């Protein structure tokens, strides 16, 4: 009778161990999924920020080029104005 109780106790303990181990695995999977989602969101935000910075840099470069072109046009106009005054 004692052996049957010991075996029954061992099976109950084994069942409880396996049950809680499975339960912990589910909680761990859920936790890892949440972490994965958070990391994915952070990477996504970082990519958006990088794209925005690239766009800002491109706009700044275009502005600089436009400013240089305007300066060249202004110098040409001033030269033409001075040249026209001297030819009169």
Order of alpha helices (4+ residues) and beta strands (2+ residues): alpha
